[in-house]
Amino acid sequence: MAAFPAGIPVVIVNYKTYAEATGKRAVPFTEALLRAAAGKRVTLAVAPQAADLLRVSQATRVPVLAQHVDSLAPGNGTGATLVEAAQDAGAVGSLLNHAERRLTLAELDAACARLAAAGLARVVCTDNARTTGAAAALRPDLLAIEPPELIGGSVSVTTADPEVVRHSVRAAKAVHPQARVLCGAGVKTGEDLRRALELGAEGVLLASAVMKAKDPGAALGELLSGLP
């Protein structure tokens, strides 16, 4: 996938619904992250709220992901987020099945299929090695293992449960040898990123470590200090 070149670590920042990156704040927030990542060998991507996809994609050069898309075709579906709408707003893909927006297997399969048909990246979130292996059968561009009990916490998954990362990578590659796995939950420091890469992950998905920081750019810079 062009948005996520092979061999380059990936860092995705999920803006969730944090006020710090909502509406008119979304672009300057993103620009601060881009400055922190400048010159680093990393693919930085961000996932703003649906209402902010267009403004961020038009004002910056960072790959922008939707936080979620539905599998509906255009038509009936009040409150849904269409793949077509996300694409027209500049999104290069979407997160799917985040712990805060779980999908059934049928919904996940259908959403992945619609994104693939549109040529958009699929970043599928999972919560353990077993679900990572199952999700790998859908052949997403990236899988992101995040144990829900550690999301937003003070201890990184790479410290609290490193085996879930290692086992998830193995489970994914057993099903889809080209699978690329990220990890998240509590990730915030350069050491966390370094350990994630050592465990076989190819990057991280994070939110609160940057979103809650007094200086988001500095927080991201600290995380990126763990790059090889």
Protein Blocks (a to p, Z undefined) as FASTA:
>chain_A
ZZlcghiacddddekjafklgcjlmmmmmmmmmmmmgoiacdddddddfklmmmmmmmpc
cdcddfbdcfbdchehehiacfklmmmnopabdcehiaklccdfklmmmmmmmmmmnopa
cddddfbfklmmmmmmnopabdcdddfklgopabdfklmmmmlmmmmmmmmmmmmmmbcc
ddeehiabfklmmmmmmnopabdcdfklmmmpmblmlmmmmmmmmpZZ
